[in-house]
Amino acid sequence: MAVVSREFLAEDAALGARELIEYCYAQGWTDGLPVVPPIREFVDEFLATTDRDPDEVLMVQAHLDRACTVRQAAINAVMAGCRAEYFPVVLAAVDAFEASGIARTNLMQSTTGQAEILIVNGPLRQQLGFNSTENIFGPGDRANATVGRALRLIIMNVLGIRPHEFDQSTQGTSAKYACCFAENEEDSPWEPLHVERGFPRDASTVTLQMMRSDLYVANISTICGAWVSCTRTSTTQLKTHSSTAPPGPNGSCWLWPALVTPGSQPSARRLRSAARSAATRLR
């Protein structure tokens, strides 16, 4: 009898969840995929992972008269399917978005259909299960998929930039669903990205850059670095309009890192100082 009762409750809960999911669709709160209903208990669990004021404004889209608060970010992180422990990473991503100045422009409404790429560095990569090794642009890793998706839902639901409305993209890209991965610091011959940008190696950061799409580059016939570099260069030359971020000095591109700080606020001065060390990172 107890088993039957448990099965009944599970089925009843599933039917109720489906009804809530359909309600979210009806309100236009999704990116086309189902979302987790953001009930207060879930949102409060996310807010408990930071001591930042729930009403603190994280970024502003002045020309649309829209702003995103910590609470609104938490609501959309819940809907994206994040775990509560991912929320400080989501906050860092929004901090980087605001520090870059992109959030205050109309770039997200461009007909070129740009997406946001998030690169996670530091110890939290492994602690939270971010994929940094294989299939990094593909499906299958909850942290990568949901943190990237949370930023897109914030853009759509909080800033109001939705397809067929303020999002004027002509073609778009699947990267607009989510584009988030971690750097493989252990196997890379280069200095980690966040260290290049002025953060300690043991700090956890998120770096944001705008992108239009990904471009596949491969050379499987040699391990010679010079030939691999030639393959990358020749492939890149086939792609026109390859700039993926607002131009910086001398034609370089900005990369905007933000510190992941569970339970504390980031240093704005340090954030801006590190963020302004601009260069295009080609690997």
N, C-alpha and C positions, 0 to 999 in steps of 0.2 A: 504493500500500500504506500509506503514511504517513497519507493521508487516512482510509482505512478504519479504521486503528488509532485515530486521534483520535476518529472518530465512535463507535467502540465504547467508548472510555473515557468519553466524554461520556454515553452512554446508561447505562453501568454506574454512573457517578456519580449520575445522575438517579434511577435505581432505588434506590440506596443512600440518597439524600436523602429519597425518598418514604417509605422504611421508617422512617427516623429521625423524620420528621414524624408518621407514624402512631403511633410510640412515644410522642411528646409528647402526642398526643391521648389515648392510653390512660392516661397518667399524670395527666390532668386539668390540664395545664400551659398550655392555650390559652384564648383568649377566644372560641373558636368558629371562629376563622380559623387557617390554618396559621402556624406559627412557625419561625424559623430555629433549627436544632439548636445549642445553646450549647456547642460543643466547647471544650476548654481553650484552644486557640490563639486562637479568636475572643475569648474572655473576657479573656485576657492582653493582647490588642491594645487593648481598651477600657481596662483598668486602667493601661496605659502612658500614657494621656492625662492622668493626674492623679497628683500625688504624695501623695494621701491614702491612708492605710493601708487595705488591702483589708478588714481586720477592724474598721474604725471603724464604730460604730453611728450610723446616720443618723437613724432615727426609731424610736419604740417604740409598740406597741399593748399597753399593760400589761394591760388586762382580758382580752385574748386570749393573753397571755404570748407575744407575737410581737415581733420586732425586725428591722429591715432594715439590713444592712451594705453597704459600698461594693461588695464582691464580689457580693452578691446583686442589687444594683441593676444591675451590669454584666451579669450573666447574663440578666436580664430585658430589658435594653436590646438585647442581642444577639438574643434571641428576637423582640422587637418589630420587628426589621428596621432598627434604627438603623445609621448609619455610626459608626465609632469616634469621629470628631470631634464627633458630637452628644453624647457621654457627659457632658462638663462641663455641658451644658444640663440633662440629666436629673438630675445631681447637684444643681444649683441648684433644680430643681423640688422635689426631695425635701427639700432644706433649707428651702424656703419652706413646705412641708407641715408639717414638724416645728415651725418657728417659729410657725406660726399656732395651734398647739395642737389643730388638727383631728385630727391623727394620734393624739392621746391620748384622743379621745372615741369615742363609738359612732355619730357622724354618718354615717359611710360605710355603716353597717348600717341606716339609717333606711328605713322603709316608703315615704318620699317619693322614694327612688331618685335621690339627688343625684349629680352628676358633678363633676369637677374641670376648671376652665377655666384654661389657661395662656396668658399673654400675654408674648411675647418682645420685648425692647427692646434698642436699641444696635447697634453695628457688626456683631455676629455674625448679625443677621437676614439681611443680604445675603450675608455671607461663607459662611454655611451653607445658603442657599437657602430660608429660611422665607418663605412666602407672606403678604403683608400688604395685598394690593390687591383681588383679585377671588376670589370663591368661597372665602372663607377658612374657612367652616364645611363645605366640601365636600371631595371626594376629589381626588387628583392631585398632591399635593406631599409628597414623601417625608419631609422634615424635620418638617413639621406633623403628619403622620399617625403617624410612628413614635415621636417624642418623647412625644406624648400617649398613645400606646398603651403605651409603656414604663411610665409611671406606673400605668396600669390593671393591667398584668400584675404589677407589684410588689404592688399592693393585693390581687390575687387569689392569687398564688403565694407571696408572702412573708408577708403579713399573714393570709392564709387567708380573706379575705372574698370568697366566691364565690357566685354565684346558687344558690338552692336549699339553701344552707348558712347562712353567717353574713350574706350579703347578703339582706335581707328586703324589698327593693323590690317594691312591688305592680305597678307599670307599667314603671318604668325609662325609659331614654332612650338613643337611639343615641349621644349624646354620651359615654356611658360607655365606648365603644370608644376614643375619643380626641377631645379638644377643645383644640386648640393652634393659635395663630396669632400673627403678629407685628403690631405697630402700624405703620401707614403714617405714619411720622414726617415724611417729606419733604412730603407733601401735606396733612397735618393742620394746621388753624388753631390747634390747642391745643398746649400744652406737652406733651412726651412723658410718658407715665405714670410712667416710672422717675425722671424729673427731678422731677415733683410729689412723689414719695415720698422725695426727698432724695439721689438718686444723681447723679453727674456725667453730663452728656449723652453722653460718650464711653465710659461704662461699659456693659457688656452684662448684662442682668438677665432674670429670669423672675419674673412675678407670678402668684400662684395665688389663685383664689377658687372657692368652691363654687357650683354652679348646678343648677337642675332641668331646664331645657331652654332652647332659644332661642326668641325671639318675633320674627316678621318684622314690620318697620315700614318703610313706604315712602310717599312722597308724590311722584308723578311729574308733578304738574300745576303746580308752582310751585318757584321757587328762593328764595322769601322765607323767611328763617330762622324768623320767627314762626309761619308756617303749618306748616313742617316740625316745629317744636316742639310745636304743637297736635296734629298727627298722632301724634307719639310719645306724648304725654300721654294722648290719648284711647284709643290702642291699649293702652297699659299698664294703663289702668283696666279693660279687659276681662279682664285676667289676674288672678285671685285668688291669694293666697298667693305674692306675687312676691318675697319675701325670699329671697336666694340665698346667704347666708352668716351665720355667727353674728353676732348684733347687737352693734354697738359703742355708744359713747356717743350718746345722743340719737337712737337708732334708725338710726344709720348702719351701714354694712357694712364689715368688714375687707377690705382687699386686702393680700396678703402678698408683698412682693418679695424676691428673693434674688439675690445677685451671681453671675454666671457667671465662674468663676475657673479657667481651664485651668492645671493644674500647680501650684495653690496652694490653701490652705484659705481659706474665707470668714471675714470678721470677724464673729463672733457678736454682739458688742456693736453694731456698726454695722447689722447685719441687723435686730436687734430694734428699734433706734431708728427706722430708716426704716419698718419694718413697722407701727409703732404710730401713724403718721400716717394715721388712718382717715378715709375719706369714701366716699360712693357716687359713682362716676364715671358720669354719664349723658351719652351722646353721641348 
